[in-house]
Amino acid sequence: MKRIADVVAETFGRNCEAVVHDLSKLDQSLIHIAGDVTHRSPGAPITDLVLRVLRQEGDGAKDLVSYKTITRDGRILKSSTVFIRDDKGKIVGAFCINFDITEFLNSLNLIQEFVRFRDADDDRRETFSMSVQEAIDALVNQAVSLIGKQPPSMDTEEKIRLVAYLEERGAFLIRGAVDYVATILGVSKYTIYSYLQKIRSTRGLNTI
């Protein structure tokens, strides 16, 4: 599996990392990493997602393919996890691929400039969300589209513009929105509160 990880990372280049976990020692399960996307090193623990799946599904856990993850600095990854089993079907390890698609999404925003309709009106859009995260994601995606950059590529002023867009549309009335937006932008929740205070004071609204 280590050799396969090396080949996968080499094949897909600097945006890709491949990781091998030994699940007999969850607190230091990472035994090999090829590439550097999440900035971990051997001896790192298993992720909370894999731990949750193992706790809920045990050895019957299904492979996780092409799911979205966000790094501590806000970069967006397309990830997959394949569980490794012994000859009795017991899960003993995991092979994970993390591919940084942040710059690809930036390029997609540039392309969308050429296909955007003139009559598109963000204020008339309505998203029928199934979860809080989905509701906030819909608003974040609208803001990203207007700004033309993914959050990890934004400077401070662009991040403030994104937060202002969300504030205008009531996103921060949703419980947990501050923490979630902080993760997306790769900043602390206190930074988000600082942005909100600046926005609200500028516009004459009540501050926190």
Solvent accessible surface area in square Angstrom, and as a share of the most:
residue,aa,sasa,rsa
1,M,94,0.42
2,K,97,0.41
3,R,205,0.75
4,I,88,0.45
5,A,0,0.00
6,D,66,0.34
7,V,97,0.56
8,V,25,0.15
9,A,11,0.09
10,E,144,0.65
11,T,91,0.53
12,F,121,0.51
13,G,34,0.33
14,R,201,0.73
15,N,23,0.12
16,C,1,0.01
17,E,0,0.00
18,A,0,0.00
19,V,0,0.00
20,V,8,0.04
21,H,3,0.01
22,D,41,0.21
23,L,20,0.10
24,S,95,0.61
25,K,84,0.36
26,L,68,0.34
27,D,104,0.54
28,Q,89,0.40
29,S,0,0.00
30,L,2,0.01
31,I,63,0.32
32,H,41,0.18
33,I,31,0.16
34,A,12,0.09
35,G,41,0.40
36,D,91,0.47
37,V,12,0.07
38,T,38,0.22
39,H,131,0.58
40,R,60,0.22
41,S,69,0.45
42,P,87,0.55
43,G,40,0.38
44,A,19,0.15
45,P,80,0.50
46,I,15,0.07
47,T,54,0.31
48,D,107,0.56
49,L,45,0.23
50,V,2,0.01
51,L,66,0.33
52,R,117,0.43
53,V,14,0.08
54,L,34,0.17
55,R,196,0.72
56,Q,130,0.58
57,E,88,0.40
58,G,31,0.30
59,D,71,0.37
60,G,56,0.54
61,A,1,0.01
62,K,160,0.68
63,D,64,0.33
64,L,39,0.19
65,V,108,0.62
66,S,59,0.38
67,Y,53,0.20
68,K,117,0.50
69,T,42,0.24
70,I,47,0.24
71,T,17,0.10
72,R,243,0.89
73,D,70,0.36
74,G,1,0.01
75,R,62,0.23
76,I,18,0.09
77,L,4,0.02
78,K,103,0.44
79,S,2,0.01
80,S,25,0.16
81,T,0,0.00
82,V,67,0.38
83,F,10,0.04
84,I,43,0.22
85,R,91,0.33
86,D,57,0.29
87,D,144,0.75
88,K,182,0.77
89,G,31,0.30
90,K,113,0.48
91,I,13,0.06
92,V,60,0.34
93,G,3,0.03
94,A,0,0.00
95,F,14,0.06
96,C,12,0.07
97,I,53,0.27
98,N,15,0.08
99,F,45,0.19
100,D,12,0.06
101,I,41,0.21
102,T,0,0.00
103,E,74,0.33
104,F,112,0.47
105,L,43,0.22
106,N,21,0.11
107,S,56,0.36
108,L,82,0.41
109,N,13,0.07
110,L,115,0.57
111,I,104,0.53
112,Q,67,0.30
113,E,91,0.41
114,F,180,0.75
115,V,99,0.57
116,R,104,0.38
117,F,166,0.69
118,R,240,0.88
119,D,129,0.67
120,A,63,0.49
121,D,54,0.28
122,D,29,0.15
123,D,110,0.57
124,R,203,0.74
125,R,130,0.48
126,E,128,0.57
127,T,69,0.40
128,F,162,0.67
129,S,39,0.25
130,M,175,0.78
131,S,60,0.39
132,V,78,0.45
133,Q,100,0.45
134,E,72,0.32
135,A,27,0.21
136,I,1,0.00
137,D,27,0.14
138,A,19,0.15
139,L,33,0.17
140,V,8,0.05
141,N,96,0.49
142,Q,16,0.07
143,A,1,0.01
144,V,8,0.04
145,S,29,0.19
146,L,88,0.44
147,I,27,0.14
148,G,21,0.21
149,K,76,0.32
150,Q,16,0.07
151,P,2,0.01
152,P,31,0.20
153,S,41,0.26
154,M,12,0.06
155,D,80,0.41
156,T,77,0.45
157,E,105,0.47
158,E,27,0.12
159,K,31,0.13
160,I,20,0.10
161,R,131,0.48
162,L,0,0.00
163,V,0,0.00
164,A,9,0.07
165,Y,19,0.07
166,L,0,0.00
167,E,29,0.13
168,E,103,0.46
169,R,80,0.29
170,G,24,0.23
171,A,1,0.00
172,F,29,0.12
173,L,161,0.80
174,I,52,0.26
175,R,233,0.85
176,G,45,0.43
177,A,1,0.00
178,V,21,0.12
179,D,79,0.41
180,Y,40,0.15
181,V,0,0.00
182,A,6,0.04
183,T,66,0.38
184,I,12,0.06
185,L,1,0.01
186,G,29,0.27
187,V,39,0.22
188,S,56,0.36
189,K,80,0.34
190,Y,151,0.57
191,T,41,0.24
192,I,0,0.00
193,Y,83,0.32
194,S,65,0.42
195,Y,21,0.08
196,L,1,0.01
197,Q,91,0.41
198,K,105,0.44
199,I,10,0.05
200,R,39,0.14
201,S,69,0.44
202,T,109,0.64
203,R,111,0.41
204,G,67,0.65
205,L,93,0.46
206,N,137,0.71
207,T,64,0.37
208,I,117,0.60
